[in-house]
């Protein structure tokens, strides 16, 4: 078996990527440009990939390819229908960051609720000395206890975040899908927007959820509501978020994802960094050392299972 990892730099140390337990040849590249894919995969039986796009046109030139092992949960970068038609198995990794991502989301909530970023910046600017007092109150500080957390999307990560929130004394509500009548244990999408003090996004990115939060949704939120996105960048209309911050339609936002990563300098989220109530982190919610190692181990587990003829984490 010939195995090729197209973008191994997306899985950096300290994660240790063991080699599979069968005879194979291994080739890895830190990164791969679209025009290099065909050449690098010409003799590949299995490709390991995280973010590199594998289009139908590319796959059509790779008749030897048997498996795509995704070093991620999301599959947006692979043409899954083309894989079905070509008989290429696609496997992803799952639940590896079920502790890391909820903790990151909670960290963003805490930092925004207590205005940590704003206070730190003001101290750097000398505000504490100027105040002449033991403390000062330029920015509001609120507890998470007693706040209502609204979850949009209710998979493993959202459920683990719910446990953390309940432990802090928060109330948790879960939205039905946009445009659908809520079932038992859910509230309508619009009801969640109007009731939640903090809204956290945990749904996959697809045609249904593209810009699930845009200008109309911001207008339904409380003017002090916080929006957390550790899911996918395209879930939120970024220009609408910038406008919402500018016009004080919401209380703040914490994002770990952007529609295009890395973002261009003129991306609305980069402009939003001018506001003390906006926090942006570089898609590292998943990247605790423990999570990265779980991802690396599961990636190879999937490949070994495929070669052994077993079904594990198959998307196609």
N, C-alpha and C positions, 0 to 999 in steps of 0.2 A: 504494500500500500504506500502510495506517495501522499504525504500530508503537507499542506502549505498554509501557514498563518500569514494573512495579508497585512495585519496591523497590530503586531504584538506589543507595540509601545502603549496601546490602550490598556494593557494589563501589566503595569510596572511592578518592580520590586516594592515591597517585600514578598509579594505573592510568588510562590514557587510552582512552576508549571511542569509537572512530571511528564515523562514520555509514556505513550501507550504501551500496553503489555503484549503487543504482537509485533511481528517483524514489519518494519516500515522504514521509509526514508522521510526525513524531516527537513523542511525549509521554512525559515521565518524571515519576515521583513518588518521593520519598524512601522512603515507606512507604505501605501500603494496608491498611485494615481490611476484614474480610470483607464487611461491608455496603456497601462502596464498590466492590467488584470489578465487579459487573454494570454499574454506571453508567460506570465508567472504561473498560470493555472493550466497550461497546455498539457502537462503530464500528471496533473493532480487527480487523485481519486477522492480525496477529502480536503475540503477547504475550511479553515478556521477563520472566522471573521467577526468583527464587532460592528464597525460603522461603515465600512466600505460598501458601496452600492453594487449589487449584482442584478443587473437588468436582464430582461428576456433576450435582448440582443447579445449580451455577453454570454449568457448561458447556452445559447444556440451554437456557440463556437467551441463548446467544451463537452463533447460527447463522452469523454472518459469520466467525468465528474459523477460521483455516486452520492455524496453527502455534503451538506453545508452545516457545519457545527457553529452555531452562533454563540459568541461570548457575551451574550446579553439576553434579556427577556424580549425586548421589542424586535419585531421582524419587518419594520417599515422599509428597511434598506434592501430587502430581497423580494423579487417578483415570485410570489408563492404559487400563482397559477402556472407560470412557466415551469416551475419545479414539479408541480403535479403532472403536467403534460409530458415532461421529460423523465419522470420516474426518479427524481432526485429527492432523497430524504432530507428534511430540514429539522434540526433539533435546536431548542433553545435552553437556557439555564433559568431556573425558577427559584424564587424565595431565598436566594442567597443573601439579600440585603434586608431581610424582614425585620432586623433590629436596627440597622444603620439608618435607613431612610425615615422610619418613624421618629427616631431620635433627632435627626436633622430637622424634620418638620417642626418638632416640638421646640428645638433650639431657636428656630426662626420666630416662632410664636412668642417665646419668652423674651427674646431680644427686642422685638417690636413692642410688645406689651409694656415693657419697662424702659423703652427708649434708650437702650444701652448704647447704640451707635451714636445717637444724637448727643448724649451726655459725654461720651468719650471724646467726640470731636470738639465739644465746647470746652472741655478741660484742656485739650491741646491748645486751643485758642486763648487760654488764660482766663476763662470766665469765672472759675472758682476764686481766683485771687481778686477779681474785680467785684465779686459779690460781697466781700467783707464779712461773710457769715460762715457757719460750719457746714451749711448746705444751701442749695438754691433749687428753684422749682420751675425751670424754663420749659420743661416738657412733662406732659402727664405720665403718671406711672399707674398701671392698673394690674390687678392680680388676674391670673388665669382661673383661680378658684371662683366658681359661680358663673363663669362665662359659658356661652353656648357655642360649641364647635359643630359646624356643619360639614359633613363629608359628602363629596361628589365623587362617586366611585367607591366600591365597598369590597375590595379584594383583600388579600392577605395583609398588605402593608397598611391599608386603612383600618382594618380590624385591630392590628397591633397598636396603631396610633390611638384608636379608641380606648384601649386598655390603659395606656399612659394617661390619657386625658381624664378618664374616670378616676384614676388614682389621685389626680390632682384636684378632684372635686368639681370637674367641669360636667356640663350636660352635653350629650352628644345626640345629634339628629342626622339622619341619612336621607339623601334626596333620591326620589324616583328619577328615572331617566327623563330628560327634558321632553315635554310634550306628552308624557304618559300619566295615567291615573295612578296615584301611589297605592301600593299594596300594603299589607300588614307590616308594621315596623318602619314604614317610610313616610316622608312628607313630600308634598309636591316640590318640584324644582324651584318654583317661584316662592313658595313658602319658606324654603330653606334660605334663599337669598335675603329675604326680608327679616328673618328671625335670628340668623346666626351672627354672633359677634366675631367669629373667626371662621373662614371658609377654606377648606383644604382640598386640593384636587388630586384624585388618585385613579382617574379613568384612563383607558388606553386612548391613543390618538387614532381616529379614523374619520370617515366622512361625517359621521353622526356627531362627533365631539370636536371637530375642528372649530375653533373660536366659540366653544360652548360658553365662554365668558367674554362678552363684548359690551359695547356701549349700553344697550338696553338692560343688561344684567347689572352693570355698575350702578345704574339709576335706581335699581330695586334694593340695593344694599344699604345698610345703616351707614351714616356718614362717618362713623368711627370703626367700621368693620375692617378686619385684616384679611388679606387674601394670600394664601400660601400655595405655591406650586412647586412640588418636587416630582411631578409626573412627566409631562411632555410640554415643550415650549408652545406648540401650536394649539394647545387647549385655550389659550388666552389671546385675544386681539391685543397685541403689544402697543399699538398706537392708541387704542382705547384706554389701556391701563395708564399710559403716560398722561393722557387727558384727564383721567379720573384723579390722579395724584395732583395735577396742576390745579384742578377745579375743586379739590378737597371733597370729592364725592365719597371717598373711603378714607379710613384712618391710616392705611399703610399696606405694604405688600412685601413678601419675602419669596424670592424665586431662586431655584437652583438650575433652571432649564431655560433655554432660549430657542426660538424657532430655528435659527441658523447658528450652529456652534462651530468655531468661536464666532461671536457676534461682531458685525462690522461696527466701526466707531460711531456711525450715525444710527445704529439700532435704537429704537425707542427705549429699550431697557438700559442701554448705556447712558442715554440722556437722563433717565429717571434717577440715576445715581446721584444727581445733584440734590435730591430731596433726602432729608435725614430719616424719613419714615419709609425708605425703600432699601432693601438689602438684596444683593445678588451674589450668589456663590457659583463657582465654575463647574457645575454638574458633578459635584463630589459628594452628594448625599449618600450614595451607594458605597463610597470608597473607604470604609473603615478597613483596617488590615484584616480583620476576621472575615469580612464580607468578600474581599478580594480573593482570599485563599479558598473560601467556599466556592466562588465562581470558577477559579482555576481547576479545582478538583472535580466539580460537576461537569465542566467542559470536557475533560478527558474521560470521565465516567460515561458520558453520552456517546463518545466515539467508540469506546470499548464495547458498550452495549450494542451499538449498531453493527460492528464487525462480528460480534458473537451471535447476531441474529435476533436480538431482543428489542423490544419496544420501550423506549424511555424518552420522555420529554419531546415527543415528536409533534411538530407543527404540521408537517406534510409527510 
